[in-house]
Amino acid sequence: MAHPKRKTSKQRRNKRRTHYVAEFPTLAVCSNCGTTIQYHHVCPNCGYYRGKLVIEQKGE
């Protein structure tokens, strides 16, 4: 196994990690109720996904 000859400095380590950035998820508008939702997810407000009822809401 290869062993490092010297400790990797913080600066060199951080340069390597510069592209590790959290990105905001792409958002869409629910076609049923109009709230903002994440793509490929069921709407938490109305329970619809791609125009079909997937989850029935309690009390409605």
N, C-alpha and C positions, 0 to 999 in steps of 0.2 A: 504494500500500500504506500502511496505517496504521502509524504509528510511535509508540511510547510516549513521552510527554512527560517522565515521571519513572521512575526505577527502582522496580520493585515491591518493597516491603519484604519481609523474611523472614516477618514476622508475617502480612501479608496473603496471601502465597503459601501459608503453612502453614494458614491458616484455610480456604483453598479446597480443600486436600488432606485435610481431616479425615476424610472418608468413605472414603478409600482405605485399607482395612484388609484384611489377609489373613484369610480365614475357614478354619476347620477343615472338612475334607470330611465329608460325611454318611457314617456307617459302618453296615454291616449285618453280620449273622451268616451265615456260609456254611451253606447247608442240608445240605451233604454232610458236612463235617468239624467245623463249629462255630467256626471261627476268625473273627476280625473282619476284614472286607474293606471296600473302598470300593465304593459303589454302581456298577453298570454296569461292573464289572471282573471279570476271571477271577480265581478264588482262586489265589494264588501257592503255597499249601500243597498243594492236591489237584488243581488244574487244572480244576475244574468251574465252569460258568456256567449259572445258572438250571436246575440239576438235570441238565445234560448234560455229558459229558466233552468238553472242548475241546482241552486240551493234555495229552498223555501225559507222565508224569513218568519220568525215567530211573531204572533200578534198581528198579522196582516191578513 
